[in-house]
Amino acid sequence: RFTKCRVYFSQNGSGGSCRISFFKDYDAALSGGVNDEMNTTITNTGTSGRLYSTIPINITDVNSFYINILFNHTSVTNTAMIIRKVVFEVEETNNV
């Protein structure tokens, strides 16, 4: 069970924004669609300019997964977010 996603930035500039999508197994990738288990937008304002963001999640029954990151700044003149790494916390379950 995936319980938390932490995104670390090397740069989190004014007007920066990104959307993170999580797809399990071989689900079709449509950001924000019904198979998007995360569908979270991170903004500079929402993180108060910190160089990390913690996203609580509860995603179960995952055999494999992939993530999609879409950078969508407010304007081309804004300072972009640059992601350094993405870390997921996983809890072991007793499911067989």
C-alpha distance (Angstrom), angle and dihedral (degrees) to the residues before:
residue distance angle dihedral
R1 . . .
F2 3.79 . .
T3 3.81 108.5 .
K4 3.79 107.0 169.8
C5 3.77 142.0 16.3
R6 3.77 120.5 -158.3
V7 3.80 119.3 -168.3
Y8 3.81 118.2 -161.9
F9 3.78 120.3 -158.7
S10 3.78 129.7 -158.2
Q11 3.79 86.1 -164.1
N12 3.81 129.8 19.6
G13 3.77 105.7 176.8
S14 3.77 133.3 -176.2
G15 3.80 110.5 -76.9
G16 3.81 91.8 13.7
S17 3.79 117.3 144.5
C18 3.79 139.2 166.3
R19 3.79 136.5 178.8
I20 3.79 120.3 -141.8
S21 3.79 120.7 -156.7
F22 3.82 125.9 -171.6
F23 3.80 121.3 -157.7
K24 3.77 122.3 -175.4
D25 3.78 127.4 -147.0
Y26 3.81 109.2 -20.3
D27 3.80 99.8 -33.9
A28 3.78 116.7 152.6
A29 3.80 112.9 -93.4
L30 3.77 112.3 -121.0
S31 3.79 111.0 145.0
G32 3.78 108.4 -128.7
G33 3.82 91.1 10.3
V34 3.79 127.9 126.0
N35 3.83 92.9 -85.9
D36 3.81 93.6 52.1
E37 3.81 102.9 107.6
M38 3.81 94.4 -173.7
N39 3.81 111.3 25.7
T40 3.80 93.8 171.9
T41 3.79 128.3 158.2
I42 3.80 117.9 -153.7
T43 3.80 118.5 -161.0
N44 3.77 134.0 -174.7
T45 3.80 88.7 -120.3
G46 3.82 92.2 50.7
T47 3.81 92.1 51.9
S48 3.83 93.5 42.5
G49 3.80 86.7 -127.9
R50 3.84 93.4 -62.1
L51 3.78 117.5 151.5
Y52 3.81 93.0 -121.8
S53 3.79 140.3 42.4
T54 3.81 127.2 -158.3
I55 3.78 118.2 -151.0
P56 3.83 119.2 -169.7
I57 3.80 111.3 -141.5
N58 3.80 138.0 169.7
I59 3.79 110.0 -156.5
T60 3.79 117.9 159.7
D61 3.80 138.6 -177.7
V62 3.81 96.3 34.7
N63 3.80 119.9 164.5
S64 3.79 95.5 165.8
F65 3.77 134.8 -9.6
Y66 3.76 146.4 -176.3
I67 3.77 133.3 -161.2
N68 3.77 131.2 -143.0
I69 3.81 121.1 -153.7
L70 3.78 118.5 -162.8
F71 3.80 117.6 -169.9
N72 3.79 109.5 -149.3
H73 3.79 111.4 170.5
T74 3.76 120.4 -172.5
S75 3.81 92.1 -119.4
V76 3.80 137.5 -0.7
T77 3.81 87.9 -114.0
N78 3.84 92.7 59.0
T79 3.78 120.8 101.0
A80 3.80 107.4 -104.1
M81 3.78 130.2 -127.1
I82 3.79 111.8 -112.6
I83 3.80 114.8 -161.7
R84 3.78 116.8 -142.4
K85 3.81 97.9 -177.9
V86 3.80 144.6 -21.9
V87 3.81 120.0 -139.7
F88 3.81 126.8 -169.6
E89 3.80 124.5 -159.5
V90 3.78 114.1 -143.8
E91 3.80 129.4 -166.3
E92 3.75 118.9 -154.9
T93 3.79 114.9 -122.5
N94 3.78 131.0 -163.2
N95 3.79 93.6 -122.2
V96 3.78 113.3 129.1
